[in-house]
Amino acid sequence: MGMSVWHRRLQVKRTPALALCLLSLALLPSAALAHGRLSATAGRVEYLHLAEEGMRQRSSWGSGGWYCEYLHCTGAYPLLTIWGEVRMFEAANAAELASPSSVRRALVDRFARASESYWNPHLNGYAPYPNDKYRGAEAWFDDNGWLGVAFTEAYRATRESRYLHDARRALTFVAGQGWDAAGGGGMWWNTTHPYHSGEALAADALLATLLYGLDHERSQLATARKLIAWADAHDTGYQGLYLSGGSHSTVIDYIEGPLIYAQYLLCGASGQSGYCEHAAEQAHTMTQIYGVQYNFAPLYDSIFLQWMMAYGKAVGDGHWLALARANAVQASQHAANG
Protein backbone atom coordinates (compact mmCIF):
# COMPACT_ATOMS: atom_id res chain seq x y z
CA MET A 1 0.00 0.00 0.00
CA GLY A 2 1.25 3.47 -0.83
CA MET A 3 1.42 6.45 1.39
CA SER A 4 -1.60 8.76 1.62
CA VAL A 5 -1.43 12.29 0.26
CA TRP A 6 -2.33 14.03 3.50
CA HIS A 7 0.31 12.18 5.49
CA ARG A 8 3.00 13.22 3.05
CA ARG A 9 2.72 16.96 3.88
CA LEU A 10 1.77 17.19 7.53
CA GLN A 11 5.14 16.94 9.19
CA VAL A 12 7.67 19.70 9.83
CA LYS A 13 10.67 18.45 11.75
CA ARG A 14 13.35 20.47 13.47
CA THR A 15 16.24 18.02 13.66
CA PRO A 16 17.06 17.68 9.92
CA ALA A 17 16.60 21.39 9.27
CA LEU A 18 18.85 22.43 12.14
CA ALA A 19 21.49 19.90 11.13
CA LEU A 20 21.59 21.15 7.55
CA CYS A 21 21.76 24.80 8.59
CA LEU A 22 24.62 24.09 10.98
CA LEU A 23 26.54 21.99 8.49
CA SER A 24 26.13 24.57 5.75
CA LEU A 25 27.75 27.05 8.10
CA ALA A 26 30.61 24.60 8.68
CA LEU A 27 31.42 24.88 4.97
CA LEU A 28 32.27 28.55 5.45
CA PRO A 29 35.32 30.05 7.16
CA SER A 30 34.95 30.96 10.75
CA ALA A 31 34.15 29.88 19.02
CA ALA A 32 32.16 28.46 21.28
CA LEU A 33 29.99 25.45 22.11
CA ALA A 34 28.62 24.87 25.59
CA HIS A 35 26.19 22.26 26.84
CA GLY A 36 25.26 21.27 23.28
CA ARG A 37 24.29 24.82 22.29
CA LEU A 38 25.97 27.42 20.16
CA SER A 39 27.06 30.87 21.23
CA ALA A 40 27.31 33.89 18.99
CA THR A 41 31.08 33.30 18.67
CA ALA A 42 30.78 29.73 17.35
CA GLY A 43 32.97 28.73 14.41
CA ARG A 44 32.91 25.98 11.82
CA VAL A 45 34.19 23.26 14.18
CA GLU A 46 31.38 23.94 16.63
CA TYR A 47 28.73 23.98 13.91
CA LEU A 48 29.97 20.66 12.57
CA HIS A 49 30.18 19.07 16.02
CA LEU A 50 26.67 20.05 17.08
CA ALA A 51 25.08 19.07 13.77
CA GLU A 52 26.71 15.66 13.80
CA GLU A 53 25.72 15.19 17.41
CA GLY A 54 22.12 15.75 16.39
CA MET A 55 22.35 13.30 13.51
CA ARG A 56 23.66 10.63 15.87
CA GLN A 57 20.53 10.80 18.02
CA ARG A 58 19.12 7.61 16.55
CA SER A 59 17.45 5.98 19.56
CA SER A 60 14.17 7.89 19.29
CA TRP A 61 14.24 8.53 15.55
CA GLY A 62 15.19 5.17 14.07
CA SER A 63 13.48 1.94 13.00
CA GLY A 64 15.13 -1.00 11.30
CA GLY A 65 18.31 0.88 10.52
CA TRP A 66 16.58 3.93 9.03
CA TYR A 67 15.11 7.20 10.26
CA CYS A 68 11.46 7.89 11.07
CA GLU A 69 9.17 10.82 10.46
CA TYR A 70 8.10 11.08 14.11
CA LEU A 71 9.63 10.49 17.51
CA HIS A 72 9.32 6.85 18.55
CA CYS A 73 8.43 5.87 14.96
CA THR A 74 4.65 5.95 15.31
CA GLY A 75 1.99 5.72 12.60
CA ALA A 76 1.19 3.48 9.68
CA TYR A 77 4.06 4.91 7.65
CA PRO A 78 6.84 5.46 10.20
CA LEU A 79 9.84 5.87 7.88
CA LEU A 80 11.07 9.14 6.43
CA THR A 81 9.38 10.44 3.32
CA ILE A 82 11.54 12.21 0.76
CA TRP A 83 10.42 15.53 2.24
CA GLY A 84 11.82 14.53 5.63
CA GLU A 85 14.80 12.54 4.41
CA VAL A 86 16.26 15.00 1.94
CA ARG A 87 17.40 17.50 4.57
CA MET A 88 19.23 14.75 6.48
CA PHE A 89 20.81 13.67 3.19
CA GLU A 90 21.91 17.24 2.53
CA ALA A 91 23.36 17.47 6.05
CA ALA A 92 25.46 14.36 5.41
CA ASN A 93 26.67 15.87 2.13
CA ALA A 94 27.57 19.13 3.84
CA ALA A 95 29.54 17.34 6.56
CA GLU A 96 31.69 15.51 4.00
CA LEU A 97 32.20 18.71 1.99
CA ALA A 98 33.14 20.63 5.13
CA SER A 99 35.58 18.10 6.57
CA PRO A 100 36.14 14.97 4.47
CA SER A 101 36.72 11.70 6.29
CA SER A 102 36.03 8.02 5.74
CA VAL A 103 33.26 8.12 8.35
CA ARG A 104 31.51 11.11 6.77
CA ARG A 105 31.92 9.65 3.29
CA ALA A 106 30.29 6.44 4.52
CA LEU A 107 27.33 8.47 5.80
CA VAL A 108 26.88 10.15 2.42
CA ASP A 109 26.93 6.74 0.74
CA ARG A 110 24.41 5.42 3.25
CA PHE A 111 21.96 8.24 2.58
CA ALA A 112 22.47 8.14 -1.16
CA ARG A 113 21.92 4.38 -1.40
CA ALA A 114 18.88 4.61 0.86
CA SER A 115 17.53 7.48 -1.24
CA GLU A 116 17.64 5.25 -4.29
CA SER A 117 15.00 3.08 -2.60
CA TYR A 118 12.44 5.80 -3.35
CA TRP A 119 12.81 5.15 -7.08
CA ASN A 120 9.67 3.74 -8.66
CA PRO A 121 10.40 2.02 -12.01
CA HIS A 122 6.75 2.25 -13.05
CA LEU A 123 6.78 6.02 -12.66
CA ASN A 124 10.37 6.47 -13.75
CA GLY A 125 10.52 8.89 -10.82
CA TYR A 126 10.98 8.97 -7.08
CA ALA A 127 7.90 8.09 -5.00
CA PRO A 128 7.50 9.76 -1.59
CA TYR A 129 7.90 6.64 0.61
CA PRO A 130 10.70 4.04 0.60
CA ASN A 131 10.07 1.07 -1.69
CA ASP A 132 6.73 2.41 -2.98
CA LYS A 133 7.22 0.61 -6.27
CA TYR A 134 3.64 -0.22 -7.18
CA ARG A 135 1.90 1.01 -10.33
CA GLY A 136 -0.19 4.11 -9.85
CA ALA A 137 1.85 5.55 -6.97
CA GLU A 138 1.69 9.32 -6.68
CA ALA A 139 4.90 11.29 -6.85
CA TRP A 140 5.67 14.95 -6.17
CA PHE A 141 7.66 17.07 -8.57
CA ASP A 142 9.14 19.19 -5.79
CA ASP A 143 10.28 16.03 -3.95
CA ASN A 144 12.05 14.85 -7.07
CA GLY A 145 13.70 18.23 -7.46
CA TRP A 146 14.94 18.40 -3.87
CA LEU A 147 16.17 14.81 -3.96
CA GLY A 148 17.89 15.42 -7.29
CA VAL A 149 19.65 18.44 -5.77
CA ALA A 150 20.79 16.28 -2.84
CA PHE A 151 22.19 13.72 -5.28
CA THR A 152 24.15 16.47 -7.08
CA GLU A 153 25.63 17.53 -3.75
CA ALA A 154 26.44 13.89 -2.94
CA TYR A 155 28.26 13.69 -6.26
CA ARG A 156 30.14 16.89 -5.47
CA ALA A 157 31.16 15.45 -2.10
CA THR A 158 32.21 12.03 -3.37
CA ARG A 159 32.67 12.18 -7.17
CA GLU A 160 30.65 8.97 -7.32
CA SER A 161 29.15 8.92 -10.82
CA ARG A 162 26.23 6.78 -9.64
CA TYR A 163 24.83 9.74 -7.71
CA LEU A 164 25.07 12.00 -10.73
CA HIS A 165 23.00 9.45 -12.63
CA ASP A 166 20.44 9.50 -9.81
CA ALA A 167 20.17 13.29 -10.09
CA ARG A 168 19.82 13.16 -13.87
CA ARG A 169 16.92 10.76 -13.76
CA ALA A 170 15.12 13.03 -11.29
CA LEU A 171 15.43 15.89 -13.78
CA THR A 172 14.29 13.68 -16.65
CA PHE A 173 11.18 12.78 -14.67
CA VAL A 174 10.19 16.31 -13.69
CA ALA A 175 10.97 17.80 -17.09
CA GLY A 176 9.03 15.11 -18.89
CA GLN A 177 6.04 14.64 -16.61
CA GLY A 178 5.85 17.74 -14.44
CA TRP A 179 5.66 20.49 -17.05
CA ASP A 180 2.13 21.55 -18.04
CA ALA A 181 2.76 21.74 -21.78
CA ALA A 182 -0.93 21.52 -22.68
CA GLY A 183 -1.87 24.40 -20.37
CA GLY A 184 0.81 26.82 -21.46
CA GLY A 185 3.43 25.93 -18.89
CA GLY A 186 4.02 25.75 -15.16
CA MET A 187 5.12 22.86 -12.96
CA TRP A 188 2.47 20.55 -11.56
CA TRP A 189 2.64 19.77 -7.85
CA ASN A 190 2.32 16.02 -8.29
CA THR A 191 1.42 13.33 -10.79
CA THR A 192 -2.33 13.84 -10.30
CA HIS A 193 -1.90 17.40 -11.68
CA PRO A 194 -4.06 19.23 -9.09
CA TYR A 195 -2.43 22.67 -9.54
CA HIS A 196 0.81 24.43 -10.35
CA SER A 197 3.50 24.56 -7.69
CA GLY A 198 6.09 27.25 -7.10
CA GLU A 199 7.95 24.82 -4.83
CA ALA A 200 8.30 22.31 -7.67
CA LEU A 201 9.39 25.01 -10.09
CA ALA A 202 12.05 26.29 -7.68
CA ALA A 203 13.47 22.86 -6.86
CA ASP A 204 13.47 21.74 -10.48
CA ALA A 205 15.01 24.95 -11.83
CA LEU A 206 17.79 24.70 -9.26
CA LEU A 207 18.37 21.04 -10.12
CA ALA A 208 18.61 21.86 -13.83
CA THR A 209 21.13 24.66 -13.27
CA LEU A 210 23.27 22.56 -10.91
CA LEU A 211 23.31 19.67 -13.36
CA TYR A 212 24.19 22.00 -16.22
CA GLY A 213 27.19 23.15 -14.22
CA LEU A 214 28.35 19.53 -14.03
CA ASP A 215 27.22 18.10 -17.39
CA HIS A 216 27.01 21.15 -19.69
CA GLU A 217 24.08 19.55 -21.48
CA ARG A 218 22.12 22.10 -23.49
CA SER A 219 18.81 20.48 -22.57
CA GLN A 220 19.50 21.12 -18.88
CA LEU A 221 20.19 24.78 -19.52
CA ALA A 222 17.07 25.03 -21.67
CA THR A 223 14.94 23.49 -18.92
CA ALA A 224 16.22 25.93 -16.32
CA ARG A 225 15.65 28.93 -18.56
CA LYS A 226 12.15 27.76 -19.51
CA LEU A 227 11.10 27.33 -15.87
CA ILE A 228 12.42 30.70 -14.75
CA ALA A 229 10.98 32.48 -17.80
CA TRP A 230 7.55 31.04 -17.00
CA ALA A 231 7.86 32.07 -13.35
CA ASP A 232 8.84 35.60 -14.34
CA ALA A 233 5.83 35.87 -16.63
CA HIS A 234 3.17 34.07 -14.58
CA ASP A 235 4.19 33.51 -10.97
CA THR A 236 5.38 36.74 -9.40
CA GLY A 237 3.50 38.80 -6.86
CA TYR A 238 4.31 40.99 -3.89
CA GLN A 239 7.19 43.33 -4.80
CA GLY A 240 8.18 41.06 -7.66
CA LEU A 241 8.88 37.98 -5.55
CA TYR A 242 7.97 34.49 -6.71
CA LEU A 243 4.77 32.89 -5.46
CA SER A 244 3.91 29.38 -4.33
CA GLY A 245 1.34 28.82 -7.05
CA GLY A 246 -0.32 31.68 -8.87
CA SER A 247 -1.95 35.01 -8.17
CA HIS A 248 -3.81 33.97 -5.02
CA SER A 249 -0.84 32.25 -3.36
CA THR A 250 1.90 33.61 -1.16
CA VAL A 251 5.64 34.24 -0.95
CA ILE A 252 7.63 31.46 0.73
CA ASP A 253 11.34 31.78 1.42
CA TYR A 254 12.34 28.33 0.22
CA ILE A 255 11.02 29.20 -3.23
CA GLU A 256 12.92 32.48 -3.35
CA GLY A 257 16.34 31.21 -2.22
CA PRO A 258 16.77 28.42 -4.79
CA LEU A 259 15.49 30.64 -7.60
CA ILE A 260 17.81 33.49 -6.63
CA TYR A 261 20.80 31.15 -6.72
CA ALA A 262 19.59 29.45 -9.90
CA GLN A 263 19.40 32.84 -11.62
CA TYR A 264 22.90 33.67 -10.46
CA LEU A 265 24.14 30.41 -11.99
CA LEU A 266 22.21 31.07 -15.20
CA CYS A 267 23.84 34.47 -15.45
CA GLY A 268 27.25 32.82 -15.69
CA ALA A 269 26.05 29.95 -17.86
CA SER A 270 24.23 32.07 -20.42
CA GLY A 271 26.26 35.28 -20.29
CA GLN A 272 23.04 37.25 -19.79
CA SER A 273 23.51 39.80 -17.01
CA GLY A 274 19.78 40.22 -16.53
CA TYR A 275 19.71 37.03 -14.48
CA CYS A 276 22.33 38.45 -12.09
CA GLU A 277 20.47 41.72 -11.84
CA HIS A 278 17.16 40.04 -11.09
CA ALA A 279 18.75 37.77 -8.49
CA ALA A 280 20.29 40.78 -6.74
CA GLU A 281 16.99 42.66 -6.79
CA GLN A 282 15.12 39.76 -5.25
CA ALA A 283 17.77 39.17 -2.59
CA HIS A 284 17.57 42.86 -1.66
CA THR A 285 13.76 42.72 -1.56
CA MET A 286 13.79 39.71 0.77
CA THR A 287 16.05 41.63 3.15
CA GLN A 288 13.91 44.75 2.97
CA ILE A 289 10.76 42.78 3.80
CA TYR A 290 11.97 40.22 6.32
CA GLY A 291 15.18 41.63 7.76
CA VAL A 292 16.55 38.80 9.89
CA GLN A 293 13.21 37.22 10.83
CA TYR A 294 12.64 34.15 8.68
CA ASN A 295 10.09 32.00 10.50
CA PHE A 296 8.25 30.16 7.76
CA ALA A 297 9.08 26.66 9.09
CA PRO A 298 12.36 24.97 9.99
CA LEU A 299 12.61 22.95 6.77
CA TYR A 300 11.66 25.93 4.62
CA ASP A 301 14.13 28.26 6.34
CA SER A 302 16.97 25.74 6.10
CA ILE A 303 16.53 25.45 2.33
CA PHE A 304 16.39 29.22 2.00
CA LEU A 305 19.50 29.76 4.13
CA GLN A 306 21.47 27.01 2.38
CA TRP A 307 21.11 28.58 -1.04
CA MET A 308 21.28 32.19 0.09
CA MET A 309 24.59 31.39 1.80
CA ALA A 310 25.77 29.91 -1.50
CA TYR A 311 24.58 33.05 -3.28
CA GLY A 312 26.20 35.34 -0.73
CA LYS A 313 29.51 33.49 -0.98
CA ALA A 314 29.40 33.70 -4.78
CA VAL A 315 28.73 37.45 -4.91
CA GLY A 316 30.71 38.48 -1.84
CA ASP A 317 27.70 39.48 0.28
CA GLY A 318 28.37 38.57 3.92
CA HIS A 319 24.81 39.39 5.02
CA TRP A 320 23.55 35.87 4.32
CA LEU A 321 26.29 34.18 6.32
CA ALA A 322 25.62 36.50 9.26
CA LEU A 323 21.90 35.80 8.96
CA ALA A 324 22.46 32.04 8.94
CA ARG A 325 24.75 32.25 11.97
CA ALA A 326 22.18 34.22 13.93
CA ASN A 327 19.46 31.72 13.04
CA ALA A 328 21.69 28.75 13.89
CA VAL A 329 22.34 30.18 17.36
CA GLN A 330 18.65 30.77 17.92
CA ALA A 331 17.74 27.32 16.67
CA SER A 332 20.28 25.56 18.88
CA GLN A 333 19.20 27.52 21.95
CA HIS A 334 15.49 26.86 21.45
CA ALA A 335 15.49 23.34 20.00
CA ALA A 336 13.74 20.78 22.16
CA ASN A 337 15.85 17.94 23.56
CA GLY A 338 15.33 14.42 22.18
N, C-alpha and C positions, 0 to 999 in steps of 0.2 A: 504493500500500500504506500502511496506517495504522501508527501507532506501537505497539509491543508494550506490554503492561501493565507488565511488570517494568522496562522501560527508563524508564518515566515516573517512577518513584519512587526510583531508585537514587541520584541525584545530590544532593549538598549542597555548594553553592558558597559561597565566602567573599566574592568581590568584590561581588555585588549586595547582600548583606546588610550588609556594612560600609558601602557607599555610602549605603544607605537610612538606617542608623542615624546616620551623620554628617550627612546632609542634614536629617534630622528635628531634630537638635540645632541646625542653623543656623536653623531657624524660631523658636528661642527666644532671648531676650535673653542676651547674654553676662553675654597670649595668645601662644599660642606654637606655632610649627610649625617643626620643624627636620628636615632630611634626609628629608622626606616622612612624618614621624611626628609625632603629637600629643604635647604635654606636658599635664600636669594643669592648666595655666593657659590652655589653648586657648579661644578664643572663637568666635563664629559665623562670622567670616570664615575662620578656619583650618579649621573643619569643612567649610565649603562648598568651599574650595580643594582640600582633600585628596580629598573625595568626587568632585569633578568631574575631578580628575587621574586617579583610578581608572577612571572611566567612559570616559575618553579612551584607555585602553590597549586599542586595538582590534587591534593587529597579531597577537596570539596568540589573540584571542577572537572574531574575525570571519570571515565567509564570505559572499561575494556581497552585501555591504552590510548584513548582519545579524549578530547575535551567536550564539555557539555555546554548547552545554552544557559542552563540555570544552576545555581548552587544545589548540590546534592543530587543533580542529574534526574530531576523529576519530569513527569509528563510522558506522553505517548511517543514523542520524538525527542529524546534527550540530547542527542549529539548536536554539535555545532552545525548550523546552516552555513552556506557561503558567507552570508552577511555578517555572521559572528566570527567565522574562522579567518576571513581574509585579513582582518587587522592583526590577529596573532601571527599569521604568515608574514605580513609586512614587518612586524616587530622582529621576527627571527631574521629576516633579510637585513634589516637595519643593523642588528647586532653584529652580523658577520661583516658587513660593509664598514662598520665603525672600528672593529677590532678583530680581524680574522684569526680564527683558531680552529683546530680540528673539531672541538666540541660544538662551536657555533655553526660550523659548516654542516655538521651532522644534523643539527636542528633545522637548518634550512632544507636539507634533503628530506627530513622527516615530514615537514609541512608540505613540501612540494609533492612528494609521492602521495601523501594523504589527500591533497587537493585534487589529484588526478582521479580519485575515487568518485568525484562529483560528475565526471564525464558520462553522458548518456549517449550511447551510439545510435539510438533511434532518433534522437533530436539532432545529433551532431553538434551538441552544445552541453554546457554544464548545468545540471539540474541542482536545485537548492539544497538537497539533503544527500548525505553520502550513500552511494550505491542505489540511488533512485534510477534504475536503468530500464524501467518498464515503458512500453509505448504509451504515448499520450501524456507523459509527465509535463507539467508546466515548468517553464524556465523564465528567468528574469534577465533582461538585457543589461540592466545595471550590474547585477551580480557577475555576469560574464565579463563585463568591462573591468570591474574592480579586481576580479580574480586574474584576468589577463594581465593587468598592471602588476599584480603581485608576482606573477610568473616572470615578467620582464625584469623585475628587481632581483628575483632569485637568480636569473641568468647573469645579471650584472655582478652579483655577489660571488657566483661560483663558476661562471663560464661553461656551465653544463648545457649543451645544445638541446637536450631533451626539454628543458624548461622554456626555451625560446619557441620550440614547436608547440608546447602547450599554450603559450600566449598567442601564437599565430592562429591556432584553431578557434580560440575565443573570438578573435577579431573576425575571422571568416564567418562565424555563426552570427554575430550581431550585425555585420554589414549585409549579410545575405537574407536574414530573416527578421531583423529588427527595424529596418528602414521602411517607412510607409510610402513606398513608391507610388501606389495607386492614389493616395490621398494628397500628393504634392509634397511629401517629405515629412520629416520628424521621426524620432525614435519611439517605437512602442515601448510600454513598460514591461510587458511580458508576452509570452507566446499566444495568449488569448486575445491580444490587441484591444485592451479596454480603453486606453487613452495614451497620449504622448507623454513622455517622461523626460524632464530636464536632467534628472539624475543619470538616466541611461545615456543621454546625449553627452553629458560631461565625462562620464567614465569611458565611454567608447571613443570619444575624440582624443582624450588623453592617451588611451591605449594605442590608437593609430599613430599619434605623433611619436610616442616612445618607440614603437616598433620601427617606424620609418628611420629614426635615428640609429637603429641597429642594422636594419636590413637594406634601407635605401630603395625599397620597392615603390614604384610610382603609384600603385594602387592604394598603398597605405597613406601616402600623402594626399591623394585625391579624396579618400574617405574622410580624413581629418578636415580638409578644407570644405567639403560638402556639408559636414555636420555643423561646423562653426558658421558657415554662411547661412544655413537655415536658421540657426539660433539667432543670429544678428537680425535676420529679416522677420522672424515670427515669434521669438520667445524672449524678448526683453521687456522690462517693465520699469519699476521704480528707479529713477535716476540712471537708466540705461543698463541696469544689472540684469543678469539672466534669471529666468523664472523656472519654477519646478514643473511647469506644464501648461503654459498658455496664459491668456490675459487675466484669468480669474485666480491664478495661483500666486505663489509668494516667492520671495528671495530666500535661498538657503545657502549657507556658507560653503557647504561641501560640493555645491555645483559651481560656485564662483572660483574657488581656488584651483581646481583642476583645469578649468577653462582659461583662466589667466595664464597658467603655466603652459598649457597647450598652445596658446596664441604666441607666447614668447618663443617656444620652440619652432612654430611655423614661420615666425619672422626670420629666423636664421635659415630654415630649410628652403623657404621660397624666395628669400631676398626682398620681400615686401614689408616695408617698414610700418605699414598701417597696422599690422598685427601687434608689433611692439608698442605702438602708440595706444592702441585700444586696451592692451593688457595693463599698461601703466595707468590709464584713466580709470579702469575698473578697480585696480588695487588702491588707488587714491580714494575713490568713492567709498570703498568698503571701510577704509580708515576714517573717513569723514563721518560716516553713518554710525559705525559701531565702536570706534575708538579701540579700547582694549577689552571690551566686554563681548565675548563670543560665547553664548550660552544656548546654542541650538540643541545640542545633545552631545554626549561624549564622543560617540563614533563620528558624528558629523564634524565636530570641531577638530578631531584628530586628523581627518582627511584634509580639511581646509588648512590646518597648520603645517602638515607635511609638505604640501605642494606650494604653499606660500613661503615656507622656508627655502625650498628649492628655488623659487622665483627670486626671493631676496638675495640669496647667495649669487645667483647668476647675474643680477643687475647691480649688485653692490649696495643693496638697501638693508641696513641692519635692523630696521624696525621690526621685521617679521621674526627674526631670531629673538629679539628682546621680548616680543609678544609671546612667543612660544615658551620662553623661559618663565615668564610671569605666570602663564597658565599651568605649566608643569608644577611649579611650586604650589600654586593653589590646589591643583588636583591631588598632589601627594599629601597635602596637609588636611584635606577634607575627605579623602577616600575612606570608605568603610573598611574595617579589617575583615579578613576572610576571603 
